Amino acid sequence: MNTKYAYNLGLLWFDVQDIYSDRVAIHSGVQKQTYKQVNAIATNLAKKLIDLGVASGDVILIAHEKDTISYCA
């Protein structure tokens, strides 16, 4: 782990993603996503939200079906 103490899930995620980057993180039927791929999807979603003006402290709703992008949100 890069951090001595992961005091939030986001920090812990970065460590897990670094350690297990090539392992399967999500297996949804036919599709399989590695930790590295999930991190890329989540990062792209975060960038889109920032581009839309969402800022730290804002409350948003993410409604979804059970698919890969949903779990990355």
C-alpha positions as CSV (number, residue, x, y, z in Angstrom):
1,M,0.0,0.0,0.0
2,N,1.3,3.5,-0.9
3,T,-0.5,5.2,2.0
4,K,0.3,4.3,5.6
5,Y,-3.4,4.5,6.5
6,A,-6.2,4.6,3.9
7,Y,-8.7,6.9,5.7
8,N,-11.1,6.8,2.8
9,L,-12.2,4.4,0.1
10,G,-10.8,6.6,-2.7
11,L,-7.2,6.3,-1.3
12,L,-7.6,2.6,-0.7
13,W,-8.9,2.1,-4.3
14,F,-5.7,3.6,-5.7
15,D,-3.6,1.2,-3.8
16,V,-5.8,-1.8,-4.8
17,Q,-5.8,-0.7,-8.4
18,D,-2.0,-0.5,-8.4
19,I,-1.5,-3.9,-6.9
20,Y,-4.1,-5.8,-8.9
21,S,-4.3,-3.7,-12.1
22,D,-4.3,-6.7,-14.4
23,R,-6.7,-8.9,-12.4
24,V,-10.5,-9.0,-13.1
25,A,-12.4,-6.5,-10.9
26,I,-15.9,-6.9,-12.5
27,H,-17.3,-9.9,-14.3
28,S,-20.7,-9.1,-15.6
29,G,-21.9,-11.9,-17.8
30,V,-19.8,-11.8,-20.9
31,Q,-17.7,-8.8,-20.1
32,K,-14.7,-8.7,-17.8
33,Q,-13.0,-5.5,-16.6
34,T,-9.7,-5.4,-14.9
35,Y,-9.0,-3.0,-12.0
36,K,-7.0,-0.8,-14.5
37,Q,-10.0,-0.7,-16.9
38,V,-12.4,0.1,-14.0
39,N,-10.2,2.9,-12.8
40,A,-10.0,4.4,-16.4
41,I,-13.9,4.2,-16.6
42,A,-14.3,5.9,-13.2
43,T,-11.7,8.5,-14.0
44,N,-13.5,9.4,-17.3
45,L,-16.8,9.6,-15.5
46,A,-15.3,11.9,-12.9
47,K,-13.8,14.2,-15.7
48,K,-17.2,14.4,-17.4
49,L,-18.9,15.4,-14.1
50,I,-16.3,18.1,-13.6
51,D,-16.7,19.3,-17.1
52,L,-20.5,19.6,-16.4
53,G,-19.7,21.8,-13.4
54,V,-20.0,19.3,-10.6
55,A,-17.8,20.4,-7.7
56,S,-16.6,18.9,-4.4
57,G,-19.6,18.9,-1.9
58,D,-22.2,18.8,-4.7
59,V,-24.9,16.1,-4.3
60,I,-25.7,14.2,-7.5
61,L,-27.8,11.2,-8.3
62,I,-26.6,8.4,-10.5
63,A,-29.4,6.0,-11.6
64,H,-28.3,2.9,-13.4
65,E,-28.8,-0.6,-14.5
66,K,-26.5,-3.4,-13.5
67,D,-23.7,-2.9,-16.0
68,T,-20.0,-2.2,-15.8
69,I,-20.3,1.6,-16.0
70,S,-22.8,1.6,-13.2
71,Y,-20.4,-0.2,-10.8
72,C,-17.6,2.2,-11.8
73,A,-19.8,5.1,-10.8
